[in-house]
């Protein structure tokens, strides 16, 4: 039923009539607790699965679509009953049904990005719209969802998420990123992610808002220590890497947008988040992961720092007398990703995501949870999958998980420790900034 609180105006009560006329017919307060996160979890899981199937998450399309979708839902819900500040779309439509608005907004965004999935999308939309039995609030919700989705899409129409950026290869020199297409499995002359560094962020003021400090000089003690560490713990048949370190090195290989959305779907149920709370969490989570990628890749190409694979094999030419070359060195999974090393993208995005979860779940950082990753790439993308045994890892806090994700790249042999530590710091700054400045709770003003 249409949930309005209206009154007949008695002719014999002019004072009461005047008050009611001044107030108008007031919509009854929405019972937000009556709407759980089920709708969002369903849409979130479908979008991520389709993105994995389409491009293996080797583009920003999946996380961008998640961000767009959850933003449209967030803004639509808060147009009905404002609990949080909007991202871009602002309107007041209290008569709209929350399920109808959320489902329609999700559908319109998803269809715009995955038009070949129209039949599945229509079935999902119908499932949620069929739960609304009042035609007036249903129609208002559908209209609101369409409008919110259209506005968000227009806002991000020129964000260059799939743009290309020029990259200039530099002559081989100490500390300079060098090509290793025989190890990355990519075409000669290929470098990944330069276009990501030029994409427009959702939240940050610019691609380089947070600048990491420079990596250590190649002839410094800090570099020598990091070089020797990854050379030992990251090599294929390491004598010092523990079984647990080998497990976490491989287990954390799942892309951040996949693993952390999967975790979020579980935690919003565990913490009983309602539809409004879950929409905010998913929107902040995916915008932050997207921006973390943009920011860290901008840093990567700013510093253009070499990978351990190059550094260890070419060490006799690096000008550091304390580094010893090993021309046959290989890392744990016999693969290196084809882009500069510093800072770690995985450490940045994972920690940014974990920071948002700590801030938006209402639990704080000290929170015990278990993550599940059943399988990962054996080596690089398209190398085939291997099962993880065990498929779970357990943490006492979100920051602990972020640091383990960052350090996993050292044990994998694809990053120096300073790459990972600075990625962790960068991610924490991005996550703090996102959580503090966007989609903020609305505090009632008391005179």
C-alpha positions in Angstrom: 0.0 0.0 0.0 1.0 3.6 -0.5 2.3 4.5 2.9 1.0 8.1 3.4 -0.1 9.7 6.7 -2.9 12.1 5.5 -5.8 13.6 7.4 -9.2 14.9 6.5 -9.5 18.6 7.4 -12.5 19.2 9.6 -14.4 22.3 8.6 -15.1 23.1 12.3 -11.4 23.3 13.2 -9.8 26.1 11.2 -6.6 26.2 13.4 -6.0 22.5 13.0 -6.8 22.8 9.3 -4.3 25.6 8.9 -1.5 23.6 10.7 -2.2 20.6 8.5 -2.2 22.7 5.3 1.1 24.2 6.3 2.6 20.8 7.1 1.1 19.1 4.1 0.6 15.3 3.8 3.7 13.8 5.3 5.0 10.5 4.1 5.3 7.9 6.9 8.9 7.2 8.0 10.4 4.3 6.0 11.2 1.3 8.1 14.7 0.8 6.8 15.2 -2.3 9.1 12.6 -4.1 7.0 14.9 -4.1 4.0 18.0 -6.3 4.1 21.0 -6.5 1.8 19.8 -9.5 -0.2 19.1 -7.5 -3.4 22.5 -5.9 -3.4 24.4 -9.1 -2.7 22.7 -10.8 -5.6 23.5 -8.0 -8.1 27.0 -7.6 -6.8 27.8 -11.3 -7.2 26.4 -11.5 -10.7 28.3 -8.4 -11.9 31.6 -9.7 -10.6 31.1 -13.1 -12.1 30.3 -11.6 -15.5 33.4 -9.4 -15.3 35.6 -12.3 -14.4 34.2 -14.3 -17.3 34.5 -11.4 -19.8 38.1 -10.1 -19.2 39.5 -11.9 -16.2 39.5 -8.5 -14.4 42.4 -7.3 -16.5 40.5 -4.1 -17.1 38.7 -1.7 -14.7 35.3 -2.6 -16.2 34.2 -4.9 -13.4 35.1 -2.7 -10.4 33.8 0.4 -12.2 30.5 -1.3 -13.0 30.2 -2.3 -9.3 30.9 1.3 -8.2 28.4 2.8 -10.7 25.7 0.3 -9.8 26.0 0.7 -6.0 26.3 4.4 -6.3 23.0 4.6 -8.3 21.3 2.4 -5.7 22.7 4.5 -2.9 21.6 7.8 -4.3 18.2 6.4 -5.2 17.6 5.0 -1.7 18.7 8.2 0.0 16.3 10.1 -2.3 13.5 8.1 -0.6 14.8 8.2 2.9 18.0 10.2 3.4 20.4 8.5 5.9 23.6 9.4 4.1 24.8 12.1 1.8 24.5 11.4 -1.9 27.3 11.1 -4.3 25.8 13.0 -7.2 22.1 12.5 -7.7 19.9 14.5 -5.3 16.2 14.3 -5.3 13.3 13.7 -2.8 10.9 11.0 -3.7 9.5 9.6 -0.5 6.6 7.8 -2.2 9.0 5.5 -4.1 9.4 1.9 -3.0 13.0 1.1 -2.0 13.1 -2.3 -3.6 11.7 -1.0 -6.9 14.2 1.9 -7.0 17.2 -0.2 -6.0 16.4 -3.0 -8.5 15.7 -0.6 -11.4 18.9 1.4 -10.7 21.0 -1.8 -10.6 19.4 -3.1 -13.7 19.9 0.0 -15.8 23.6 0.3 -14.8 24.3 -3.4 -15.4 22.5 -3.4 -18.8 24.5 -0.4 -19.9 27.8 -2.3 -19.2 26.7 -5.9 -20.1 24.0 -5.6 -22.8 24.6 -9.2 -23.8 23.2 -10.3 -20.4 19.8 -8.7 -21.0 17.8 -11.9 -20.5 19.5 -12.7 -17.2 19.2 -9.0 -16.1 15.5 -8.9 -16.9 14.9 -12.0 -14.8 16.7 -10.6 -11.9 14.8 -7.3 -12.2 11.5 -9.1 -12.3 12.4 -11.1 -9.3 12.7 -8.0 -7.1 10.0 -5.9 -8.7 7.5 -8.8 -8.1 7.9 -8.3 -4.4 6.2 -4.8 -4.6 2.4 -5.1 -4.6 1.5 -1.4 -4.6 1.4 0.0 -8.1 1.9 3.6 -7.2 5.0 3.1 -5.1 6.3 0.6 -7.6 6.0 3.0 -10.5 7.6 5.8 -8.5 10.5 3.5 -7.5 11.1 2.4 -11.1 11.1 6.0 -12.3 13.5 7.0 -9.5 15.8 4.1 -10.2 16.0 4.9 -13.9 16.7 8.6 -13.2 19.4 7.9 -10.6 21.2 5.4 -12.9 21.0 7.8 -15.9 22.5 10.6 -13.8 25.4 8.5 -12.5 26.2 7.2 -16.0 26.2 10.7 -17.3 28.5 11.8 -14.5 31.0 9.2 -15.4 30.6 9.2 -19.2 34.0 10.7 -19.9 36.1 9.1 -17.1 38.5 7.4 -19.5 38.4 4.1 -17.6 39.4 2.2 -20.8 41.8 4.9 -22.2 45.3 4.3 -23.3 48.4 6.2 -22.2 51.7 6.6 -23.8 54.7 4.8 -22.2 58.3 5.5 -23.1 60.8 2.7 -22.5 64.0 3.8 -20.9 67.5 2.4 -21.5 68.5 -0.3 -19.1 69.9 1.2 -15.9 70.0 0.5 -12.2 66.5 0.7 -10.7 64.8 1.4 -14.0 61.8 -0.8 -15.1 62.9 -3.1 -17.9 61.0 -5.4 -20.2 60.9 -9.2 -19.3 58.3 -10.4 -21.8 59.7 -13.9 -21.5 58.6 -14.0 -17.9 55.4 -12.0 -18.1 54.1 -13.9 -21.2 53.1 -10.6 -22.8 54.0 -9.3 -26.3 57.3 -7.5 -26.8 56.9 -3.8 -26.0 53.8 -4.3 -23.9 53.3 -2.6 -20.6 50.2 -3.0 -18.5 48.2 -0.3 -16.7 49.5 3.0 -18.1 46.0 3.8 -19.1 44.8 3.1 -15.5 47.1 5.9 -14.3 45.2 8.4 -16.4 41.6 7.4 -15.5 39.5 9.8 -13.6 39.0 8.8 -9.9 35.6 8.6 -8.3 36.7 10.2 -5.0 40.2 11.5 -5.2 40.9 15.0 -6.5 43.3 13.7 -9.1 45.2 10.6 -10.1 48.3 11.6 -8.1 46.6 13.1 -5.0 48.6 10.8 -2.7 52.2 10.6 -3.7 54.4 7.9 -2.3 57.9 8.8 -1.2 60.7 7.7 -3.5 62.0 4.1 -3.3 65.4 3.5 -1.7 68.5 4.4 -3.8 70.0 1.3 -5.4 73.3 1.6 -3.5 71.7 2.1 -0.1 71.6 -0.3 2.8 67.7 -0.3 2.7 67.8 -1.5 -0.9 70.4 -4.1 -0.2 68.4 -5.5 2.6 65.2 -5.6 0.5 67.1 -7.1 -2.4 68.6 -9.9 -0.3 65.2 -10.7 1.4 63.2 -11.2 -1.8 66.0 -13.0 -3.4 65.8 -15.6 -0.6 62.1 -15.8 0.4 60.7 -15.1 -3.0 62.7 -17.6 -5.1 61.1 -20.7 -6.6 62.6 -23.2 -4.3 63.3 -21.1 -1.3 65.1 -22.6 1.7 63.8 -20.0 4.1 60.2 -19.4 3.1 57.8 -21.2 5.4 54.9 -23.3 4.2 52.5 -20.7 5.6 54.3 -17.9 3.7 54.1 -20.0 0.5 50.4 -20.5 1.1 49.6 -16.9 1.7 51.7 -15.8 -1.3 49.5 -17.8 -3.6 46.2 -17.4 -1.7 46.3 -13.6 -2.0 46.7 -13.7 -5.8 42.9 -13.3 -6.3 42.1 -9.8 -7.7 41.1 -7.4 -4.9 37.8 -6.5 -6.4 36.8 -10.1 -6.5 38.1 -11.2 -3.1 37.0 -8.1 -1.2 33.5 -8.0 -2.7 33.1 -11.6 -1.8 34.1 -10.9 1.7 31.8 -7.9 1.9 28.8 -10.0 0.8 29.5 -12.3 3.7 30.1 -9.5 6.3 27.0 -7.5 5.5 24.9 -10.6 6.4 27.0 -11.3 9.5 26.5 -7.8 10.7 22.9 -7.5 9.7 23.3 -4.4 7.5 20.1 -3.0 6.0 19.7 -2.0 2.4 20.8 1.6 3.0 23.9 0.6 5.0 24.9 -2.1 2.5 24.5 0.2 -0.5 26.8 2.7 1.1 29.4 0.0 2.0 29.4 -1.5 -1.5 29.6 1.9 -3.1 32.5 3.1 -1.0 34.3 -0.2 -1.3 34.3 -0.3 -5.1 34.9 3.4 -5.6 37.9 3.1 -3.3 39.3 0.0 -5.0 39.0 1.8 -8.3 40.7 4.9 -7.1 43.4 2.9 -5.3 44.3 1.3 -8.7 44.3 4.7 -10.4 46.5 6.3 -7.7 49.0 3.5 -7.3 49.5 3.1 -11.1 50.1 6.8 -11.3 52.7 6.4 -8.7 54.1 3.3 -10.4 54.7 5.1 -13.7 56.0 8.2 -11.9 58.8 6.2 -10.3 59.2 3.5 -13.0 61.0 1.2 -10.6 62.3 -2.2 -11.6 61.1 -5.6 -10.5 63.0 -8.2 -8.4 63.2 -10.5 -11.5 65.2 -7.9 -13.4 67.1 -6.6 -10.3 68.4 -10.0 -9.2 69.4 -11.2 -12.7 71.1 -7.9 -13.6 72.7 -7.2 -10.2 76.3 -7.3 -11.4 75.6 -4.0 -13.3 73.6 -2.2 -10.6 76.6 -0.4 -9.0 75.9 -1.9 -5.6 78.8 -4.1 -4.4 76.7 -5.8 -1.8 74.2 -7.3 -4.3 75.0 -10.6 -6.0 73.5 -11.5 -9.3 71.8 -14.8 -10.0 71.1 -14.9 -13.8 68.9 -18.0 -13.4 66.7 -16.7 -10.5 63.0 -17.3 -10.7 60.2 -16.6 -8.3 57.6 -18.8 -6.6 55.0 -18.8 -9.4 57.5 -18.2 -12.2 55.7 -15.1 -13.4 56.1 -11.3 -13.1 53.4 -8.8 -14.0 54.3 -6.5 -16.8 54.3 -3.1 -15.1 56.6 -1.2 -12.7 57.1 -2.4 -9.2 56.8 0.5 -6.7 54.4 0.7 -4.8 52.5 -2.6 -4.7 49.1 -2.3 -6.4 47.8 -5.3 -4.6 48.9 -4.0 -1.2 47.4 -0.6 -2.0 44.0 -1.8 -3.2 43.7 -4.5 -0.5 44.5 -2.1 2.3 42.3 0.6 0.9 39.4 -1.9 0.8 40.1 -3.3 4.3 40.1 0.3 5.7 36.7 1.0 4.2 35.3 -2.2 5.6 36.6 -1.3 9.0 35.1 2.2 8.8 31.7 1.3 7.3 30.7 -2.0 9.0 30.6 -0.3 12.4 33.0 -2.8 13.9 36.2 -0.9 13.9 39.6 -2.4 12.9 39.8 -5.0 15.6 37.5 -7.6 14.2 38.0 -11.3 13.7 36.9 -12.7 10.3 37.7 -15.4 7.8 38.2 -15.0 4.1 37.7 -17.7 1.5 39.6 -18.1 -1.8 39.1 -21.5 -3.4 41.4 -21.1 -6.4 43.9 -18.8 -8.0 46.0 -18.5 -11.2 48.8 -21.0 -11.3 51.1 -18.3 -12.7 50.0 -15.3 -14.8 46.6 -14.7 -16.2 45.3 -17.5 -18.4 47.8 -20.0 -16.9 45.0 -22.2 -15.5 43.7 -22.4 -12.0 45.0 -24.3 -9.0 43.0 -25.1 -5.8 44.0 -23.5 -2.5 44.4 -25.9 0.4 43.2 -24.7 2.8 40.9 -22.2 1.0 40.6 -19.9 4.0 42.7 -17.6 6.1 41.6 -16.0 9.4 42.5 -12.5 10.7 42.1 -10.6 14.0 41.8 -7.2 12.3 41.3 -5.6 8.9 44.7 -3.9 9.1 46.3 -7.3 9.7 44.7 -8.6 6.5 45.8 -5.6 4.5 49.4 -6.0 5.6 49.4 -9.7 4.9 48.0 -9.0 1.4 50.8 -6.5 0.8 53.5 -8.7 2.1 52.3 -11.7 0.1 54.0 -10.2 -2.9 57.4 -10.4 -1.3 57.0 -14.1 -0.6 55.7 -14.5 -4.2 58.9 -13.0 -5.4 57.4 -10.1 -7.4 57.9 -7.2 -5.0 60.5 -5.7 -2.7 59.5 -5.2 1.0 59.5 -1.4 0.5 57.0 -1.9 -2.4 54.6 -3.7 -0.1 55.0 -1.5 2.9 54.4 1.7 0.9 51.5 0.1 -0.8 50.0 -0.6 2.6 50.5 3.0 3.7 49.1 4.4 0.5 46.1 2.1 0.7 45.4 3.2 4.2 45.5 6.9 3.3 43.1 6.3 0.3 40.7 4.3 2.5 40.7 6.8 5.2 40.1 9.7 2.8 37.2 7.9 1.1 35.5 6.8 4.3 35.8 10.3 5.9 34.7 12.5 3.1 32.0 10.6 1.1 28.5 9.1 1.6 28.6 10.5 5.2 25.9 9.8 7.7 23.4 12.6 8.0 23.2 14.0 11.5 19.9 15.6 12.5 20.3 19.2 13.5 18.9 20.1 16.9 18.2 23.8 17.6 
